[in-house]
Amino acid sequence: MLTKRQKIAISSVILAIGLYFLPIVEPRFKSYFLVGIIFGSYFLSVWSIYYQFAPFELISLFVLPVTLTASFGLFLNTFTVSSETRFILCLVYIGVMYTIMLSENIFGVSTERNIPLVRAARTVGYLATLFVSFSFFSLLFGLRPNFAVFAAAAAAISCLLFAQGLWQLELKETRLQRLIYFSLVGGLVVAEIAVALAFWPLDPPKIGLALTAAVYVILGLMQHNIREDLTRRTLLEYLFVGTAVVFLLAASTSWGI
């Protein structure tokens, strides 16, 4: 019988193989193949850490694995890269996916009993949320969608990222009404920032950095609020990070003047 670690490793490798061969799939089937990989990432993730999930956990536990897979898939589907680069990217994907799934497994076990690794898993989950945010938002803007599509996608993805990030704090003690409210408000704020940034002459990585900074600030403040340790000093520290990113982007952008 396979252990959960073995299942996670097998799932990560299967998905990486699918991503590696994505660019050489016949063009008319490529979109279907990508959608299949994304859906496959969900079902393989469920299989890897399966236990008696609560209904909300079927969403919160698998936001990061699915979004990560979608980010890598969109990149390989949009940009032409050499087979060597694809191989390296797939190795990176395996490492990140394996780490994320291990942390999600810890969260799942922690809903049933307290384990000491949950604090480390929260740190990994927070860092993974920022990594996935940067990857997804950069690639999304690189596709050059119209403002409405970009704002709607940014709102939907950030809402899910906020939901899983907040769920990781309290797990089985999570108050769903508050979590949903915070996630929707956070998603709306990120969408508004995304629309504003779309008018700036920024390239996709800078858009990704700006929106990731927004996710960092908003998620951090909401987590401190839930833990009831949001102080004036903490608020100023997060605002400083947000302001610093804005000034950095403004100073490094060519405004055509």
C-alpha positions as a Markdown table, in Angstrom:
| # | Residue | x | y | z |
|---|---|---|---|---|
| 1 | Met | 0.0 | 0.0 | 0.0 |
| 2 | Leu | 1.3 | 3.4 | -1.0 |
| 3 | Thr | 2.1 | 6.0 | 1.7 |
| 4 | Lys | 0.9 | 9.6 | 1.3 |
| 5 | Arg | 4.4 | 10.7 | 0.5 |
| 6 | Gln | 4.7 | 8.2 | -2.3 |
| 7 | Lys | 1.3 | 9.2 | -3.6 |
| 8 | Ile | 2.3 | 12.9 | -3.6 |
| 9 | Ala | 5.5 | 12.1 | -5.4 |
| 10 | Ile | 3.8 | 10.0 | -8.0 |
| 11 | Ser | 1.1 | 12.7 | -8.6 |
| 12 | Ser | 3.7 | 15.4 | -8.9 |
| 13 | Val | 5.7 | 13.4 | -11.5 |
| 14 | Ile | 2.6 | 12.5 | -13.5 |
| 15 | Leu | 1.5 | 16.1 | -13.7 |
| 16 | Ala | 5.1 | 17.2 | -14.6 |
| 17 | Ile | 5.2 | 14.7 | -17.5 |
| 18 | Gly | 1.9 | 16.1 | -18.8 |
| 19 | Leu | 3.3 | 19.7 | -18.6 |
| 20 | Tyr | 6.5 | 18.7 | -20.3 |
| 21 | Phe | 4.6 | 17.2 | -23.3 |
| 22 | Leu | 2.0 | 20.0 | -23.5 |
| 23 | Pro | 3.9 | 22.2 | -26.0 |
| 24 | Ile | 4.3 | 19.4 | -28.5 |
| 25 | Val | 0.6 | 18.3 | -28.4 |
| 26 | Glu | -1.2 | 19.0 | -31.7 |
| 27 | Pro | -2.5 | 22.7 | -31.6 |
| 28 | Arg | -6.2 | 21.8 | -32.0 |
| 29 | Phe | -6.0 | 19.5 | -28.9 |
| 30 | Lys | -3.6 | 21.6 | -26.8 |
| 31 | Ser | -6.3 | 23.6 | -24.9 |
| 32 | Tyr | -8.2 | 20.4 | -24.0 |
| 33 | Phe | -4.9 | 18.8 | -22.9 |
| 34 | Leu | -4.2 | 21.8 | -20.6 |
| 35 | Val | -7.6 | 21.7 | -19.1 |
| 36 | Gly | -7.2 | 18.0 | -18.5 |
| 37 | Ile | -3.9 | 18.5 | -16.7 |
| 38 | Ile | -5.5 | 21.2 | -14.5 |
| 39 | Phe | -8.5 | 19.0 | -13.6 |
| 40 | Gly | -6.1 | 16.1 | -13.1 |
| 41 | Ser | -4.1 | 18.2 | -10.6 |
| 42 | Tyr | -7.2 | 18.5 | -8.5 |
| 43 | Phe | -8.2 | 14.8 | -8.5 |
| 44 | Leu | -4.6 | 13.6 | -8.1 |
| 45 | Ser | -4.2 | 15.9 | -5.1 |
| 46 | Val | -7.3 | 14.6 | -3.6 |
| 47 | Trp | -6.1 | 11.0 | -4.1 |
| 48 | Ser | -2.7 | 11.8 | -2.7 |
| 49 | Ile | -3.9 | 13.1 | 0.7 |
| 50 | Tyr | -7.3 | 11.5 | 0.9 |
| 51 | Tyr | -9.2 | 11.3 | 4.2 |
| 52 | Gln | -12.7 | 12.3 | 5.3 |
| 53 | Phe | -12.8 | 15.8 | 3.9 |
| 54 | Ala | -15.2 | 18.4 | 5.2 |
| 55 | Pro | -17.0 | 20.1 | 2.3 |
| 56 | Phe | -15.0 | 23.3 | 2.5 |
| 57 | Glu | -11.7 | 21.4 | 2.7 |
| 58 | Leu | -12.4 | 20.1 | -0.8 |
| 59 | Ile | -11.8 | 23.7 | -1.9 |
| 60 | Ser | -9.3 | 25.1 | 0.6 |
| 61 | Leu | -6.8 | 22.3 | 0.5 |
| 62 | Phe | -6.4 | 22.3 | -3.3 |
| 63 | Val | -6.4 | 25.9 | -4.3 |
| 64 | Leu | -2.6 | 26.1 | -4.4 |
| 65 | Pro | -1.9 | 22.8 | -6.2 |
| 66 | Val | -4.5 | 23.6 | -9.0 |
| 67 | Thr | -3.4 | 27.2 | -9.3 |
| 68 | Leu | 0.3 | 26.2 | -9.5 |
| 69 | Thr | -0.5 | 23.7 | -12.2 |
| 70 | Ala | -2.5 | 26.2 | -14.1 |
| 71 | Ser | 0.3 | 28.8 | -13.9 |
| 72 | Phe | 3.0 | 26.4 | -15.3 |
| 73 | Gly | 0.6 | 25.1 | -17.9 |
| 74 | Leu | -0.3 | 28.6 | -19.1 |
| 75 | Phe | 3.4 | 29.5 | -19.3 |
| 76 | Leu | 4.3 | 26.4 | -21.4 |
| 77 | Asn | 1.2 | 26.8 | -23.5 |
| 78 | Thr | 1.9 | 30.5 | -24.3 |
| 79 | Phe | 5.7 | 30.8 | -24.6 |
| 80 | Thr | 8.1 | 28.8 | -26.7 |
| 81 | Val | 10.9 | 27.3 | -24.7 |
| 82 | Ser | 13.5 | 24.7 | -25.4 |
| 83 | Ser | 13.2 | 21.1 | -24.2 |
| 84 | Glu | 16.0 | 21.7 | -21.7 |
| 85 | Thr | 14.2 | 24.7 | -20.2 |
| 86 | Arg | 11.0 | 22.7 | -20.1 |
| 87 | Phe | 12.8 | 19.9 | -18.3 |
| 88 | Ile | 14.2 | 22.3 | -15.7 |
| 89 | Leu | 10.8 | 24.0 | -15.2 |
| 90 | Cys | 9.1 | 20.6 | -14.7 |
| 91 | Leu | 11.7 | 19.7 | -12.1 |
| 92 | Val | 10.9 | 23.0 | -10.3 |
| 93 | Tyr | 7.2 | 22.2 | -10.6 |
| 94 | Ile | 7.8 | 18.8 | -9.0 |
| 95 | Gly | 9.7 | 20.3 | -6.1 |
| 96 | Val | 7.1 | 23.1 | -5.4 |
| 97 | Met | 4.1 | 20.8 | -5.9 |
| 98 | Tyr | 5.6 | 18.1 | -3.6 |
| 99 | Thr | 6.2 | 20.8 | -0.9 |
| 100 | Ile | 2.8 | 22.3 | -1.2 |
| 101 | Met | 1.1 | 18.9 | -1.0 |
| 102 | Leu | 3.1 | 17.9 | 2.1 |
| 103 | Ser | 1.9 | 21.1 | 3.8 |
| 104 | Glu | -1.7 | 20.5 | 2.7 |
| 105 | Asn | -1.5 | 17.0 | 4.1 |
| 106 | Ile | -0.3 | 18.5 | 7.5 |
| 107 | Phe | -3.3 | 20.9 | 7.5 |
| 108 | Gly | -5.6 | 18.0 | 6.7 |
| 109 | Val | -4.2 | 15.9 | 9.6 |
| 110 | Ser | -4.4 | 18.9 | 11.9 |
| 111 | Thr | -8.1 | 19.2 | 11.5 |
| 112 | Glu | -8.4 | 15.9 | 13.3 |
| 113 | Arg | -5.6 | 16.2 | 15.9 |
| 114 | Asn | -2.9 | 18.7 | 16.9 |
| 115 | Ile | 0.5 | 18.1 | 15.5 |
| 116 | Pro | 3.7 | 20.2 | 16.0 |
| 117 | Leu | 4.4 | 20.6 | 12.3 |
| 118 | Val | 1.4 | 22.8 | 11.6 |
| 119 | Arg | 3.3 | 26.0 | 12.3 |
| 120 | Ala | 5.9 | 25.1 | 9.7 |
| 121 | Ala | 3.2 | 24.2 | 7.3 |
| 122 | Arg | 1.6 | 27.6 | 7.7 |
| 123 | Thr | 4.9 | 29.3 | 6.8 |
| 124 | Val | 5.2 | 27.1 | 3.7 |
| 125 | Gly | 1.6 | 27.8 | 2.8 |
| 126 | Tyr | 2.1 | 31.5 | 3.1 |
| 127 | Leu | 5.2 | 31.5 | 1.0 |
| 128 | Ala | 3.6 | 29.2 | -1.6 |
| 129 | Thr | 0.6 | 31.5 | -1.8 |
| 130 | Leu | 2.9 | 34.4 | -2.7 |
| 131 | Phe | 4.8 | 32.3 | -5.2 |
| 132 | Val | 1.6 | 31.1 | -6.9 |
| 133 | Ser | 0.2 | 34.7 | -6.9 |
| 134 | Phe | 3.3 | 36.1 | -8.7 |
| 135 | Ser | 3.3 | 33.2 | -11.2 |
| 136 | Phe | -0.4 | 33.3 | -12.0 |
| 137 | Phe | -0.9 | 37.1 | -12.2 |
| 138 | Ser | 2.3 | 37.6 | -14.3 |
| 139 | Leu | 1.1 | 35.0 | -16.8 |
| 140 | Leu | -2.5 | 36.2 | -16.8 |
| 141 | Phe | -1.4 | 39.8 | -17.7 |
| 142 | Gly | 1.0 | 38.3 | -20.3 |
| 143 | Leu | -2.0 | 37.0 | -22.1 |
| 144 | Arg | -3.2 | 40.6 | -22.6 |
| 145 | Pro | -6.9 | 40.0 | -21.7 |
| 146 | Asn | -9.3 | 43.0 | -21.7 |
| 147 | Phe | -9.8 | 44.9 | -18.4 |
| 148 | Ala | -13.1 | 43.1 | -17.5 |
| 149 | Val | -11.6 | 39.6 | -17.9 |
| 150 | Phe | -8.4 | 40.5 | -16.1 |
| 151 | Ala | -10.3 | 42.1 | -13.2 |
| 152 | Ala | -12.7 | 39.1 | -12.9 |
| 153 | Ala | -9.9 | 36.5 | -13.0 |
| 154 | Ala | -7.8 | 38.5 | -10.5 |
| 155 | Ala | -10.8 | 38.7 | -8.2 |
| 156 | Ala | -11.7 | 35.0 | -8.4 |
| 157 | Ile | -8.1 | 33.7 | -8.0 |
| 158 | Ser | -7.2 | 36.1 | -5.1 |
| 159 | Cys | -10.5 | 35.3 | -3.4 |
| 160 | Leu | -9.6 | 31.6 | -3.4 |
| 161 | Leu | -6.0 | 32.4 | -2.3 |
| 162 | Phe | -7.3 | 34.4 | 0.6 |
| 163 | Ala | -9.8 | 31.7 | 1.6 |
| 164 | Gln | -7.2 | 29.0 | 1.8 |
| 165 | Gly | -4.7 | 31.3 | 3.5 |
| 166 | Leu | -7.3 | 32.3 | 6.2 |
| 167 | Trp | -8.5 | 28.7 | 6.6 |
| 168 | Gln | -4.9 | 27.6 | 7.4 |
| 169 | Leu | -5.0 | 29.7 | 10.6 |
| 170 | Glu | -8.0 | 28.1 | 12.4 |
| 171 | Leu | -8.6 | 24.9 | 10.5 |
| 172 | Lys | -11.5 | 23.1 | 12.1 |
| 173 | Glu | -12.4 | 26.2 | 14.2 |
| 174 | Thr | -12.8 | 28.4 | 11.1 |
| 175 | Arg | -15.8 | 30.7 | 11.1 |
| 176 | Leu | -16.9 | 30.3 | 7.5 |
| 177 | Gln | -19.1 | 33.4 | 7.4 |
| 178 | Arg | -16.2 | 35.6 | 8.4 |
| 179 | Leu | -13.8 | 33.8 | 6.1 |
| 180 | Ile | -16.1 | 34.2 | 3.1 |
| 181 | Tyr | -16.6 | 37.9 | 3.9 |
| 182 | Phe | -12.9 | 38.6 | 4.3 |
| 183 | Ser | -12.1 | 36.7 | 1.1 |
| 184 | Leu | -14.7 | 38.5 | -1.0 |
| 185 | Val | -13.6 | 41.9 | 0.2 |
| 186 | Gly | -9.9 | 41.0 | -0.4 |
| 187 | Gly | -10.6 | 39.7 | -3.9 |
| 188 | Leu | -12.5 | 42.9 | -4.7 |
| 189 | Val | -9.6 | 45.1 | -3.5 |
| 190 | Val | -7.1 | 43.1 | -5.6 |
| 191 | Ala | -9.4 | 43.3 | -8.7 |
| 192 | Glu | -9.5 | 47.1 | -8.3 |
| 193 | Ile | -5.8 | 47.3 | -8.0 |
| 194 | Ala | -5.4 | 45.1 | -11.1 |
| 195 | Val | -7.6 | 47.4 | -13.1 |
| 196 | Ala | -5.6 | 50.5 | -12.0 |
| 197 | Leu | -2.3 | 48.8 | -12.8 |
| 198 | Ala | -3.6 | 47.8 | -16.3 |
| 199 | Phe | -3.3 | 51.5 | -17.2 |
| 200 | Trp | 0.3 | 51.7 | -16.2 |
| 201 | Pro | 3.0 | 50.9 | -18.8 |
| 202 | Leu | 4.2 | 47.8 | -16.8 |
| 203 | Asp | 5.4 | 44.5 | -18.2 |
| 204 | Pro | 3.8 | 41.3 | -16.8 |
| 205 | Pro | 6.4 | 40.5 | -14.1 |
| 206 | Lys | 6.0 | 44.0 | -12.6 |
| 207 | Ile | 2.2 | 43.5 | -12.6 |
| 208 | Gly | 2.7 | 40.1 | -10.9 |
| 209 | Leu | 5.0 | 41.7 | -8.3 |
| 210 | Ala | 2.5 | 44.5 | -7.6 |
| 211 | Leu | -0.5 | 42.2 | -7.2 |
| 212 | Thr | 1.6 | 39.7 | -5.1 |
| 213 | Ala | 2.5 | 42.6 | -2.8 |
| 214 | Ala | -1.2 | 43.4 | -2.5 |
| 215 | Val | -2.0 | 39.8 | -1.6 |
| 216 | Tyr | 0.9 | 39.9 | 0.9 |
| 217 | Val | -0.4 | 43.0 | 2.6 |
| 218 | Ile | -4.1 | 42.2 | 2.6 |
| 219 | Leu | -3.7 | 38.5 | 3.7 |
| 220 | Gly | -1.2 | 39.5 | 6.4 |
| 221 | Leu | -3.5 | 42.1 | 7.8 |
| 222 | Met | -6.5 | 39.8 | 7.7 |
| 223 | Gln | -4.6 | 37.0 | 9.5 |
| 224 | His | -3.4 | 39.4 | 12.2 |
| 225 | Asn | -7.0 | 40.6 | 12.6 |
| 226 | Ile | -8.3 | 37.0 | 13.0 |
| 227 | Arg | -5.5 | 36.3 | 15.6 |
| 228 | Glu | -6.5 | 39.5 | 17.3 |
| 229 | Asp | -2.9 | 40.8 | 17.4 |
| 230 | Leu | -3.2 | 43.6 | 14.8 |
| 231 | Thr | -1.3 | 46.5 | 16.3 |
| 232 | Arg | -0.6 | 50.0 | 14.9 |
| 233 | Arg | 3.1 | 49.0 | 14.4 |
| 234 | Thr | 2.1 | 45.9 | 12.4 |
| 235 | Leu | -0.3 | 48.0 | 10.3 |
| 236 | Leu | 2.5 | 50.5 | 9.5 |
| 237 | Glu | 4.9 | 47.7 | 8.6 |
| 238 | Tyr | 2.6 | 46.3 | 6.0 |
| 239 | Leu | 1.7 | 49.7 | 4.7 |
| 240 | Phe | 5.4 | 50.4 | 4.4 |
| 241 | Val | 5.9 | 47.3 | 2.2 |
| 242 | Gly | 3.0 | 48.3 | 0.0 |
| 243 | Thr | 4.2 | 51.8 | -0.4 |
| 244 | Ala | 7.8 | 50.7 | -1.1 |
| 245 | Val | 6.6 | 48.4 | -3.9 |
| 246 | Val | 4.5 | 51.3 | -5.5 |
| 247 | Phe | 7.5 | 53.6 | -5.4 |
| 248 | Leu | 9.8 | 50.9 | -6.8 |
| 249 | Leu | 7.5 | 50.3 | -9.7 |
| 250 | Ala | 7.0 | 54.0 | -10.4 |
| 251 | Ala | 10.8 | 54.6 | -10.4 |
| 252 | Ser | 11.6 | 51.6 | -12.6 |
| 253 | Thr | 8.9 | 52.3 | -15.2 |
| 254 | Ser | 9.4 | 54.1 | -18.4 |
| 255 | Trp | 6.6 | 56.6 | -18.7 |
| 256 | Gly | 7.5 | 57.8 | -22.2 |
| 257 | Ile | 8.2 | 61.4 | -21.0 |
